[in-house]
Amino acid sequence: FFQVGQSDYLLYPEVTATFGALSNLLISSMFGSVQSSLTTFPTDRPIFLREYSTNHYSIIPYFLSKFSMECFTIFVQVFSQLLAAYFLMGFKASFFALMGLISLLSLASTSIGIFIGCMNESPDAALQLMPMLLVPQLLFSGFFIQVNLIPAFLRWAQYLCSLTYASRLATLFEFSDCDTQSCHDLLLNNNVNQMTVGQYWILLGVIA
């Protein structure tokens, strides 16, 4: 994907190559966040239950402290990844817009990972649920198959996936100033303009 974003986007393969670069960036961030968060609470569960039973702290301070640490960790991870990928891939989108978007996607993925982790006493059991969490995200975000090609009775599932909203936002950031037919086709086939930018941000935040 080296300098793939510096194309003039006259040809459709150039557009899909940049879309693929964006999608890989989002997916790698999502995978990294989910994998660590799934096992966080099952691993901490015995310590938490022991200290909670002796009134060392309540649930809210424990959650806020874990949440704050996760936010800081996510920011460092996303910044480090994007600092290299942004300039190597040559995206036209704003660095800070992508930074905020990937951070929020990672936070949403972390939240879902912690939610599933809280329902399992064993870290191994939590990890076994990871495909159930991630595979639908890949299938319905428009990465492997364009949304308009998904059977109509299954398309509703895209609205449950944080990657769908993040992918559409990233596409808008990258191709918003592109007026070629190839860019128009990508936006149309993936229903990118179905909602406004603000609505995508809100929905992604709600999932988090």
C-alpha positions in Angstrom: 0.0 0.0 0.0 3.0 2.3 -0.3 1.8 5.8 -1.4 -1.5 4.3 -2.6 -3.4 7.4 -1.5 -1.5 9.6 -4.0 -3.4 8.2 -7.0 -5.6 10.5 -9.0 -8.5 7.9 -8.6 -9.4 8.0 -12.3 -9.4 4.2 -12.4 -11.6 2.1 -10.1 -8.8 -0.2 -9.0 -7.0 2.8 -7.6 -10.0 3.7 -5.5 -10.4 0.2 -4.2 -6.7 -0.1 -3.4 -7.0 3.0 -1.1 -10.2 1.7 0.4 -8.4 -1.6 1.1 -5.5 0.3 2.8 -8.0 2.2 5.0 -9.9 -1.0 5.8 -6.7 -2.8 6.8 -5.8 0.0 9.0 -9.2 0.0 10.7 -9.3 -3.8 11.0 -5.8 -4.1 12.5 -6.7 -1.5 15.1 -10.0 -3.3 15.9 -8.3 -6.7 16.2 -5.5 -5.4 18.5 -8.1 -3.7 20.8 -10.5 -6.7 21.0 -7.8 -9.3 21.6 -6.4 -7.7 24.7 -9.7 -6.5 26.2 -11.5 -9.9 25.9 -9.2 -11.4 28.5 -8.8 -8.4 30.8 -11.7 -8.9 33.1 -11.7 -12.8 33.2 -8.0 -12.5 34.3 -8.8 -9.9 36.9 -12.0 -11.5 38.1 -10.6 -13.4 41.2 -8.6 -10.3 42.4 -11.6 -8.0 41.8 -14.1 -10.3 43.6 -11.7 -10.7 46.6 -11.0 -7.0 46.9 -14.6 -6.0 46.3 -15.8 -8.4 49.0 -13.4 -6.7 51.5 -14.7 -3.2 50.6 -11.4 -2.0 49.1 -13.4 -0.3 46.3 -16.8 -0.4 44.6 -17.6 -1.2 41.0 -17.6 2.3 39.6 -14.1 3.4 40.7 -12.8 0.0 39.4 -14.5 0.5 36.0 -13.4 4.1 35.7 -9.8 3.3 36.5 -9.7 0.4 34.0 -11.5 2.6 31.4 -9.1 5.5 31.8 -6.1 3.2 31.4 -7.6 1.6 28.3 -8.2 5.1 26.8 -4.6 6.0 27.3 -3.3 2.7 26.0 -5.5 3.0 22.9 -4.3 6.5 22.2 -0.7 5.5 22.3 -1.3 2.4 20.1 -3.3 4.3 17.5 -0.9 7.2 17.4 2.1 4.9 16.9 0.4 2.9 14.2 -1.0 5.9 12.3 2.2 7.9 12.5 3.9 5.3 10.3 0.9 4.2 8.1 -0.4 7.7 7.3 2.7 8.9 5.6 3.7 5.6 4.1 0.3 5.1 2.5 0.0 8.8 1.5 -3.7 9.3 2.5 -5.4 12.5 1.5 -7.6 12.5 4.6 -6.7 14.6 7.6 -4.3 12.9 10.0 -6.2 14.1 13.1 -9.6 13.0 11.6 -8.3 9.5 11.1 -6.6 9.6 14.5 -9.9 10.4 16.2 -11.8 7.9 14.1 -9.5 5.0 14.7 -9.3 5.8 18.4 -13.1 5.8 18.7 -13.3 2.5 16.7 -10.7 1.0 19.0 -12.6 2.2 22.1 -15.8 0.7 20.7 -14.1 -2.6 20.0 -12.6 -2.5 23.5 -16.0 -1.9 25.1 -17.5 -4.8 23.3 -14.6 -7.0 24.2 -14.9 -6.1 27.9 -18.6 -6.7 27.7 -18.1 -10.2 26.4 -15.2 -10.8 28.8 -17.4 -9.9 31.7 -19.8 -12.8 30.8 -17.0 -15.4 30.9 -15.0 -16.6 33.9 -12.3 -18.1 31.8 -10.0 -16.1 29.4 -10.0 -19.1 27.1 -13.8 -19.1 26.8 -13.8 -15.4 26.1 -11.2 -15.8 23.3 -13.3 -18.5 21.7 -16.1 -15.9 21.2 -13.8 -13.5 19.3 -14.7 -14.9 15.8 -18.4 -14.3 16.6 -17.5 -10.7 17.4 -15.2 -10.0 14.5 -16.3 -12.0 11.5 -19.7 -10.2 11.1 -17.8 -6.9 11.3 -15.7 -7.9 8.3 -18.6 -9.3 6.3 -20.9 -6.4 6.6 -18.6 -3.4 6.5 -18.2 -3.4 2.8 -14.6 -4.7 2.8 -15.0 -8.1 1.2 -18.2 -7.5 -0.6 -19.9 -4.2 -1.4 -23.0 -3.5 0.7 -25.4 -3.3 -2.3 -24.5 -6.9 -3.2 -25.4 -8.3 0.2 -28.9 -9.9 0.2 -31.5 -7.4 1.3 -32.7 -9.6 4.2 -29.2 -9.6 5.7 -28.2 -6.0 5.2 -29.7 -4.9 8.6 -26.7 -6.6 10.3 -24.4 -3.8 9.1 -26.0 -1.4 11.5 -24.8 -3.5 14.5 -21.2 -3.3 13.4 -18.9 -0.5 14.6 -16.6 -1.2 11.6 -19.4 -0.2 9.2 -19.6 3.3 10.6 -15.8 3.7 10.9 -15.3 2.4 7.3 -17.9 4.9 5.9 -16.4 7.8 7.9 -12.9 6.9 6.7 -14.1 6.7 3.1 -15.8 10.1 3.4 -12.6 11.6 4.8 -10.5 10.2 2.0 -12.8 10.6 -1.0 -14.9 13.7 -0.1 -13.0 16.0 -2.5 -12.8 13.4 -5.3 -15.2 14.0 -8.1 -14.2 11.2 -10.4 -16.7 8.5 -11.5 -14.7 5.8 -9.7 -15.0 7.7 -6.3 -18.7 8.2 -6.9 -19.2 4.5 -7.6 -17.4 3.5 -4.4 -19.5 5.8 -2.3 -22.7 4.7 -3.9 -22.1 0.9 -3.8 -21.2 1.0 -0.1 -24.1 3.4 0.9 -21.5 5.8 2.4 -23.8 8.8 2.0 -26.7 7.1 3.7 -26.2 9.2 6.9 -24.4 12.4 7.7 -20.9 12.5 9.1 -22.3 13.6 12.5 -24.7 10.7 12.7 -21.8 8.2 12.0 -19.8 9.8 14.8 -22.7 9.6 17.2 -23.5 6.0 16.4 -19.9 4.9 16.8 -19.8 6.7 20.1 -23.0 5.0 21.3 -21.5 1.6 20.6 -18.5 2.6 22.6 
